[in-house]
Amino acid sequence: MKSGGSLDALTGLRFYAALHVVLFHFAVPCMDDAPTWLRHLVGAGYASVGVFFVLSGFVLAYNYVSADGAMRGGVRAFWSARLARVYPVFLLAFVLSAPPTMGRSLAVNVPATAALKLGSAGMATLLLLQAWVPKLALYWNPPGWSVAVEAFFYAVFPGLARRLRTPRGAGLVLALAGVWGLGLIPSLLYLWLQPDGPGPFDVYASGTWLTALKFSPLARLPEFLLGVMLGVAFVREREAATACSGTWMALAGAGLLVAGFAAGPVLPYPLMHNALLAPASGLLVYGLARGGGLLGRLLSRPLAVRLGGASYALYLLQYPVSEVVHSLESRLDLSSPWRWLGLLMVLLVPASLAVHHWVETPWRSRVRRALQPWVEADGAAKLSASQG
């Protein structure tokens, strides 16, 4: 691995993880005649959100934590960069989701009740708090719940970076295993106590406690923390120039993930949804960061990196674009699920690339410039305190 190497393969990975989630939401009707393993693979797309959480922790540690565990840059600078990164596209998806969300609410509620529900859900969503309230988590542009979880991760990351002491060698393995165990405990407790009543516990199950388990930022924090610890370990390797090829780690992680996805219905759903596959995600991410061999080269190809750069837009626009496809059903013959899915992808992929180019990238710079006085005020206050 070259010192200070590129993480392009991780950018490419983002596209395939986002695509897996999209296929889970919209390709299941196409799978009736597919092989069992492929049906299971598509049906486990919800678990790829966990890949994003591990990946997020790793990349933040890579970018903001030094080899000795200190955080680079100020806290306000970090938060302004994160807000500029996620909020413009999130806000665009919120606005595009408004007409169908309002229409569905008005269709089943009297206007006053609809206004109350839409107002509370809209405000919680705009403040990135909807994941804390089970009934609101999926109310407004469902994929946005994970952005609310990420917002919590961003809020606590500076504190974690200051206090986290990532061990080395065997201690690191034990620490990672302990964090993984913490991620499994809420799901194991749910399966044991069954607070929503007896199962089945599958992707179609509902219940307040299960919803809270799936979407709670606290329940998902261990996956992020596992990624942060791996990111710190990687920074140490990189600066010491001791890292080896990650070929086998990347292949092992990818193989375990695919095997876990394909075995999805056999594995307990609450565990699959949350932290069960986090070690496999960690292996894949770490291996790709080291280079990843052939898999890393494939994910580092320019097209994969370009699609990966637009993966956040792809992820958040999937439901607004699906509403467009629904609106075309009266004009086009979309009776075949494959035609429906094909039109969705034909619209969604270019839309995500366009939004990444015309909204996400320019507005990231604009938001950061707008927040610069706030960031500089923080720096000035720290300088004054150090001199006083």
N, C-alpha and C positions, 0 to 999 in steps of 0.2 A: 504493500500500500504506500502510496506517495504521502509524504508528510503534508498534513493539511488537506488531504484528498477531498474529492467531490462527493456530494450526497445526491447526485443526479438520479441514481437508481432508486432512492427513497421517494423522489418526486414522481418517477414513473410508477412506483408501487401505489401511490395515492390514487392514480386513475383506476387501476384494477380493483382496489378496495371499494372505491365509490361505485364503479360499475357493478360490482357484486351486490351492493345494497340496492341499486336501481333494479337489477334483475329480480331480486327477492320481492320487491314491491310490485313489479309489473309483468314478469315473465312466467310466473307459476302457471297461468292458464295455458301456456304453450308446452308444458311439460307432460301432458297426459300420456303421450306415446314415447316419451324419452326413457332411456335406461334408468333403473332405480337410483343408481349412484348419482346420476346427473340431476334427477329430481331433488334428491337430498341436498346436493351441492348448491343448487339455486335456492332451495328452501331455507338454507342456513345463512343467507346473505345478511341477516340482522347481526350476525356475529362479527362481521367485518368492521362494524363500528368500533369494536374493541381494538382492532388493528390500528385505527386512527388514534386512539387514546395512548397506546404504547408508543406509537410513532411520534406523537406530539411531545410527550415527555422527553424522548430521546433527542429530538431536534432542538427543543428549547435548551436542554443541557449542553448540547453541542455548541449552540450559538452564544449562550449567556453564562456558562460556568467554566471557570478555569481549572487546570489540572489539580490545583490545591484546594478546590471546592469553593472558591470565592466567586461571587456573582460579578460579571462584567457589566459596567454601566449602572445608571441609576434606576430606581424603582419606577419613577414616573416615565422615564424614557422607555422602559420595558412595556409598561401598560399602554402608553400612547402608540407604540409600535403594534401591539396586539390589537388594540381597538381599530387602528387604521387597517389592519390586515383583515379582520373578520366582519366589521360592521357595514361597510358600504354594500356588499353583495347580500348580506343578511337583510338589510333594510329594503333593498330592491325586491328580494323574494317575499318579504312581508307585504309590500305594496301590491305585488302581483297576485298574492294569495287572498287579498282582501275581498274582491268581488265574490268568488265562490264561497269563502268562509261566511261572509255576511248573508249570501243567498241561502245557504243551508240552515243557518240559524233562524232567519226570518221564516223559513218554510215550516219549522216545527215549534216556533215560539211566538207568543204575541209580541208586538213591537217593543213594549217596555222591557220584557224579560230578555228579548234578544239584545237590546241595547246594553243592558246590564252585563250579560254574559260576554258580549263582544268587547265591551269597554274594559272589563277586568282581564279577560284573556289577552286583549291587545296590549294593554299596559304591561302586564307581566312579561309578554313576549318581547316587547320593545326594550324592557329593562334586563332582558336575558335572565329572567327568574322563573320561567315556566316549568323548568325541569324539577323545581322544588315542590310543585303542586301537582299531584298525580292527575287530577281531572283536567288540568290545563296543558300538560306536557305535549300533547299531540293536537291541541285544538286549532292552532294557527300554523299552517305549513309544517306538518309533522316532523320532517327531518331536522327542523330547527332546534329540537330538544337537545341534541348533542352539542350544539353551539353554546347553549346555556351551561351545559356541563363543562365545556372547555373554558368558558368565562370564569367559572369557579376555579378551575385549575390555574388560570392566569392570575387570579386574585391571590392565591396562596403560594404561587411559585417563588416569588422573591423571599418569602419566609422560609420555604423549604431549602432554597439555595443557600441561605445563610446558616441554617441549622443542620442540614443533612450531612452526615459523615459516612460516606460510602466506603466500606472496607475493601480490602484487596484479597486476591487469591480465593482460598476456601471460604474465608469470611464473607466475601461477596456472594458466593453461591448460596450460603446459608441465609444471608440477608434477603436475597431475591426470593428464595423459597418461603421465607417468613412473610414477605409482602404479598406473594401469591396466595399464601394461606389466608391472609387477612381479606383478600378479595373474594375468596371462596366462602368464608364464614357466613355472610348474610344469606347467600343462596342455600347453604346447607341448613341454616336455621329455618329458613322458609319451608324447605322440604320436610323438615322434622315437625315443625309446629303447625303447618298448613293453616295459617290464619284466615285465608279466604275460603276455607272448606277443602274437602278432598278433591283430588285432581279430576281429569288428567291435566298435567302441567305441560302444555305444548304451546306452539306459537299462536294458537287460537284462544288460549286461556286468558282470562281477565280477572279483575279483582283489584281493589285499592292497594293492598299490600304488595301484590306482584308488580303492579305499575310503579309503585314507589321504589321497589327493589331494582327494577330495570332502569329507571331514569334518574334516580337520586344521584346527585354529584358526589355525595359522600361514599355511596356504595361503589362508584366507579373510580374513586381516587386511587386505590391500590394499583390499577392498571397503568395509570399515568405515572405513579411513583416508580413502578418497575422500569418504565421507559427512562425516567430521569436518572435512575441509578445506572442503567446501562449506558446512558449518554455520558455520564461522568467517567465511567470506566473506559469508554472509548476515547475520550479526550486525553486521559492519562496515557493510553497506548499510543495515540497519535503523537503527542509531544515527546514521548520517550523513544519513538520510532521503533517499537518492538512488536507491532501488530503483524500477524500472519494473514495469509489469504483467508477470506471468509467463505470460500466456495462451499465447503461442506456444511458450515453453519447455515448458510442461506438455503441450500438444498434441503437440509433437515427441517428447518423452520417451515419452508414452503410445503414440504411433504406432510408434516404433521398438521398444518392448517388444512390442507386439502382433505386429508384423511378424517380430520375432525368434522369438517363441513359435510363430507359424504356420509358420515355416521351420525349426523345430527339427530334424527328421530330416535336413535337408540340411547343417546346421552340425555341426562336430565336437562330440560329446557332452561330453568333458571341459571344453572351453572354455565351452560353454553352461551346464554345471552350475556353473562357478565365476564367472569375472569378465567374460565376453564382453559381457554386457548391462549392466554396471555404469554406463557413461556414460549410457545411456538412463534407467536408474533415477535417476541423479543429476540429469539434466535434468527429469524428472518431479517429483522431490521439491523441487528448487529452484524450479521454476515454480509448484508448488502453494503453497509457502511464500510466494511473492510475491503470491499471490492465485489464480492459475490460471484466471481467466476463468470460462466456463460450467462447465468440468470441476471447477474448484475449488468453485464454488457447489454443484454436485451432490454432491460428496464432503463438503461442510460441512453438508448437511441434517441435521436432528436424528436421523433414523433411521439414516443412514449413520454419524454420530458415535457413536451408541449401540452399533451393531453393531461399529464399530471399537474401541470401548473393551473389548468382550468378545472381540476377535479372538484374544488370547493364550490365553484359555480354549478358544475354538473350535479353535485349532491343536493344543493339547495333549490335548484330550479326544476327538479324532477316532477314535483307535484304541480306547480304552475303550468309547465309544459303539458303535463298529462291532461289538464283542464282544457287546453287548446285542442288536443286530440279528441277529447270527448265532444267538443263543440263541432268538430268536423264529421262526426258519425252520421249526421243526417245528409251530408253532401257526398261522402265517399263510402265505398263498400269496405267497411272495417269489421265485417262479421267474423273473419278469421283472426284468432288471437295473434298469429304471426304478423299479419298486416298491421294490426293495431300496434304491436310492439315495434315493428319496423318503422312505422311513421313516427312513433315516439322518439326513437333513437336518431332518425334522420333530422328531427327538429332539435332534440336536446343537445346533441354533441356540438353542432355549429353554434347553437345559442350559448352554450357554456364557453366556447372559445371566444365568441364575440363579447360576452360580458366580462370575461377575464381581461380582454384587451382594452375595451372601451370604458369599463366601470372599475373593476377591481384594481388594475395596475395604476391608472391615473389618480383615482380617488384615494388610494393608499398614500400617495405622496401629498395630496392636498390635505388630508386629515392630519397627517404628521406635521405639516407646516402650520396648520391652524392650532395645533396643540403645543407647538414649540415654546411659546411664552410660558406656559404652565410648566413644561419640562425645565426650562432655563431658570424659572423661579425656584424650583426645587434645588437645582445645582447651586444657585446663589445663596440659598439659605444654608446649605451644608457648608459652603466655603466660609460664610460668616460665622457659623457655629465653631468651625475648626480654628478660626483666627481669634475668636473671643475667649 
